Amino acid sequence: MNLIKIIEDYKYSSKRELNLVTPCCNKSNNDGKFSSFANVPVIYGYCHSCGIATLPPQLYQDEKGNQYSWNEFSKKFESAEIMVQNQSFAVAKGSIAKPTAKLQNYIPEEVLWEHYYIQPENKLLKYLRAKYGNAKVDDAKEVYGIGSTPDGGTIFWNINSELQIQKAKVCYYDANGKRTNKFKVPYKNEDGYHSCLFGEHLIYDKFKGVDKVVLVESEKTAIVGHINLPQYNWIAYGGINGLTNGKLQCLIGHKVVIIPDMSENAASIMYDKIPYMRKLGINASIWDMTDDKSDDQLRLEGLYNYDLEDVFRKIMH
């Protein structure tokens, strides 16, 4: 089948969909910062808050004018009509298509295991092995499915409570276990890969109110927390603004302690989340490691932006 890529020139719709949950930030669009594109479902557009453009799947056309898109999950082209059906868009005649569900593709499990066994391992695992020993790191690697890329990156998989792999983040670390500025996100939102909490697969409904869930900012911190205190379920929300409303559903009914990184902004964002979380039925509290110190005070003490792994490092030294 000979297909030609269709080049689209997207223009903004004249109307802002204020009731939309943005596909990039997963937040309410009541401030109107997400501008939908015209003549496509309203989940496609540009977010003036985070700066991310969410584009429809790339369309291709055959010699007869039939349109197709590439399905990353099935690794084949599908007709554009099937694509729309799979995305669960309720299209009413004469009205804008309203999204009834967010498209979610899943990464095949064999991809995780393919990267799990790559040698040599990434620098983060090497650092952790030198610091905590092989037995504890082998356990953490298996619990979270930590993978490596051929160029030395660390793969953190977002595995949901149904054991489906929703997304992956590739981070790079130096020999001292510190993250560099380099990272990759190989599976994109616009292709139907949306993140969940890192470690969500460790949360079991049957242990609601019994097991304690510890929420931290970075995946590395969750792994180090598991190594040091494995009696708790260590979960990461993946960045200072990563605890979106959509990720909270799996926490309903659970006891949750949030440990933000040591900065006024990181702590403030989490304090703002607490009332909403409690309204959902999440028994949430915060361990604020700043102890109400300002960022300037934290800088003077050499603690600014410390995470729990830094605290463990100091304690163990």
C-alpha positions in Angstrom: 0.0 0.0 0.0 1.5 3.3 -1.2 0.6 6.1 1.3 1.4 9.8 1.2 1.6 11.9 4.4 -1.1 14.5 4.7 0.3 17.9 5.7 -2.1 19.7 8.0 -2.2 23.4 8.8 -3.9 23.6 12.2 -5.7 26.8 13.2 -7.2 27.7 16.6 -10.9 27.3 17.1 -12.7 30.6 17.9 -14.2 28.9 21.1 -12.3 27.8 24.2 -13.7 24.6 25.8 -13.6 25.5 29.4 -15.1 22.2 30.6 -12.2 20.2 29.1 -9.6 18.3 31.0 -6.4 19.2 29.2 -4.6 16.2 27.6 -1.1 17.6 28.4 -1.4 18.9 32.0 -4.5 16.8 32.9 -6.0 19.9 34.5 -9.3 21.7 34.2 -9.3 24.2 31.4 -11.5 26.6 33.3 -8.8 29.3 32.9 -9.0 28.9 29.1 -5.3 28.4 28.6 -5.8 25.3 26.4 -6.8 26.4 22.9 -8.3 23.7 20.8 -7.7 23.5 17.1 -10.5 24.0 14.6 -12.2 21.0 12.8 -10.7 18.3 15.0 -11.8 16.9 18.4 -11.4 19.4 21.2 -8.6 17.5 23.0 -6.2 18.6 20.2 -4.7 22.0 20.6 -2.0 24.1 22.2 -1.6 24.7 26.0 -0.5 28.2 26.9 0.2 27.0 30.4 2.7 24.2 29.8 3.6 25.0 26.2 2.8 21.6 24.8 0.9 21.1 21.5 -1.3 18.0 21.4 -1.7 17.0 17.8 -4.1 14.5 16.2 -2.4 11.3 14.9 -0.6 11.8 11.6 -2.9 11.0 8.7 -1.8 9.3 5.4 -3.7 8.9 2.2 -3.7 6.2 -0.5 -4.2 6.8 -4.2 -8.0 6.4 -3.8 -8.2 9.1 -1.2 -8.7 6.7 1.8 -7.1 8.0 4.9 -5.1 6.0 7.5 -3.2 6.5 10.7 -0.4 4.5 12.3 -1.4 2.5 15.4 1.8 2.2 17.5 0.4 -0.6 19.6 -0.7 -2.9 16.8 2.3 -1.7 14.6 0.1 -1.3 11.5 -1.9 1.3 9.7 -5.6 1.6 10.4 -8.3 3.5 8.6 -9.0 7.0 10.0 -12.6 5.9 10.7 -11.4 3.1 13.0 -9.0 5.5 14.7 -11.8 7.9 15.7 -13.8 4.9 17.0 -10.9 3.7 19.1 -10.5 7.2 20.6 -14.1 7.0 21.9 -15.3 10.3 20.5 -19.0 10.9 20.6 -19.7 12.8 17.5 -23.1 14.5 17.4 -24.3 15.8 14.0 -23.9 19.5 13.7 -22.0 19.9 17.0 -18.4 19.7 18.1 -17.0 16.3 18.9 -16.8 15.9 22.7 -14.3 13.4 24.1 -15.9 10.8 26.3 -12.7 9.1 27.2 -9.0 9.7 26.8 -7.2 7.5 24.3 -4.8 5.2 26.1 -2.4 2.9 24.3 -0.2 0.5 26.2 3.4 -0.6 25.7 3.8 -4.4 25.2 5.3 -6.1 28.3 8.0 -7.7 26.2 9.5 -4.2 25.6 10.0 -3.8 29.4 11.8 -7.2 29.7 13.9 -6.5 26.6 15.3 -3.4 28.3 15.4 -5.1 31.8 18.2 -7.4 30.7 20.3 -5.0 28.8 24.0 -5.0 29.8 25.9 -3.0 30.9 23.3 -1.6 33.3 22.6 2.1 33.5 24.7 4.3 35.8 21.9 4.8 38.3 21.7 1.0 39.0 25.5 0.9 39.2 25.5 3.7 41.7 22.8 2.1 43.8 24.6 -1.3 43.8 27.8 0.3 45.1 25.9 2.1 47.8 23.2 -0.4 49.0 24.4 -3.8 47.7 23.2 -6.2 45.0 20.5 -7.9 46.9 18.5 -4.8 47.7 19.0 -3.3 44.3 18.0 -6.6 42.6 14.8 -6.5 44.6 14.1 -2.8 43.7 14.9 -3.4 40.0 12.4 -6.2 39.9 9.7 -4.4 41.8 9.8 -1.4 39.5 10.9 -3.1 36.3 13.8 -0.7 36.0 15.3 -0.9 32.5 18.4 0.4 30.6 18.9 1.8 27.2 21.9 0.9 25.0 23.2 4.5 25.5 23.1 4.2 29.3 19.7 5.7 30.1 17.6 4.6 33.0 14.0 3.6 32.0 11.2 4.3 34.5 8.0 2.6 33.4 4.5 3.9 34.4 2.7 0.6 35.2 -0.9 1.0 36.3 -2.9 -1.0 38.8 -4.0 -3.4 36.0 -0.3 -4.1 35.3 -0.5 -2.3 31.9 2.4 -0.2 30.9 1.1 3.3 30.1 4.3 5.3 29.5 8.1 5.4 29.9 10.6 8.1 30.9 14.3 7.8 30.1 16.6 9.7 32.5 20.4 9.9 32.5 22.6 9.9 35.7 26.3 10.5 36.4 28.5 8.1 38.3 27.5 9.7 41.6 23.8 9.0 41.1 22.9 12.6 40.2 20.6 13.2 37.3 21.8 15.1 34.3 19.7 17.4 32.2 19.3 14.8 29.5 16.1 12.8 29.3 13.8 11.3 26.7 10.1 10.5 26.6 9.8 7.9 23.8 6.0 7.4 24.0 4.1 10.6 23.5 0.8 11.9 24.8 -0.3 12.7 21.2 0.2 9.0 20.3 -2.1 7.9 23.2 0.5 7.2 25.9 -0.4 9.0 29.1 1.4 8.7 32.4 0.1 7.3 35.7 1.9 7.3 39.0 5.3 5.6 39.0 4.7 2.5 41.1 0.9 2.6 40.8 1.0 -1.2 40.3 2.1 -1.6 43.9 -1.2 -0.1 45.3 -3.8 -2.7 46.1 -7.4 -1.8 46.9 -7.7 -4.7 49.4 -5.1 -2.9 51.6 -7.0 0.4 51.7 -6.5 2.0 55.1 -3.9 -0.5 56.1 -0.8 -0.1 53.9 0.8 3.3 53.9 1.6 4.9 50.5 4.5 7.3 50.4 4.4 9.8 47.5 7.7 11.5 46.4 8.6 13.6 43.5 11.1 11.6 41.6 11.3 8.0 40.5 14.8 7.6 41.8 13.6 8.8 45.3 10.9 6.2 45.3 13.4 3.5 44.5 15.8 4.6 47.2 12.8 4.8 49.6 11.9 1.2 48.8 15.5 0.1 49.3 15.7 1.7 52.8 12.1 1.3 54.0 10.5 -1.5 52.0 7.6 -1.8 54.4 6.0 1.2 52.7 4.7 1.5 49.1 6.9 4.1 47.5 5.3 5.9 44.6 6.5 8.9 42.5 4.4 11.6 40.9 7.2 12.4 38.4 8.1 16.1 38.8 7.0 19.1 40.8 3.7 19.4 38.8 3.3 15.7 38.2 0.6 15.0 40.7 -2.3 15.7 38.4 -5.9 15.0 39.3 -6.1 12.1 36.9 -3.3 10.3 38.8 -5.1 10.5 42.1 -7.9 8.0 41.5 -5.9 5.0 42.5 -5.2 6.6 45.9 -8.8 6.9 47.0 -9.3 5.2 50.3 -5.6 4.9 51.1 -3.4 6.5 53.7 -0.9 8.7 51.9 2.1 10.7 53.1 3.5 13.2 50.6 7.2 14.1 50.8 8.0 17.0 48.5 11.5 18.1 47.7 13.0 20.8 49.9 11.8 24.1 48.4 9.0 26.5 49.2 7.4 26.0 45.8 7.5 22.2 45.9 5.9 22.1 49.4 3.4 24.8 48.5 2.1 22.9 45.5 1.5 19.8 47.6 -0.2 21.7 50.4 -2.6 23.1 47.8 -3.4 19.5 46.8 -4.4 18.2 50.2 -7.9 19.7 50.5 -8.9 18.2 47.1 -7.3 14.9 47.9 -9.2 14.6 51.2 -12.4 15.6 49.4 -11.8 12.6 47.1 -11.5 10.3 50.1 -7.7 10.1 50.2 -6.3 10.2 53.8 -3.4 12.5 52.8 -0.8 14.3 54.9 2.6 16.0 54.2 6.0 15.6 55.7 7.4 19.0 54.9 11.2 18.6 55.1 11.7 22.4 54.8 10.5 22.9 58.4 9.1 26.2 57.2 12.5 27.5 56.2 12.7 29.9 53.3 14.6 28.9 50.1 17.3 31.4 51.1 17.8 29.6 54.4 17.8 26.3 52.7 20.5 27.5 50.3 22.6 28.8 53.2 22.4 25.3 54.8 23.1 23.6 51.5 19.7 21.9 51.6 17.8 23.7 48.8 16.0 21.2 46.5 17.2 18.2 48.5 15.1 15.2 48.1 14.7 12.2 50.4 17.6 10.4 48.8 19.8 13.3 49.7 18.6 13.0 53.3 19.2 9.2 53.3 22.7 9.9 52.0 23.5 12.3 54.8 22.1 10.0 57.5 24.1 7.1 56.2 27.3 9.1 56.1 
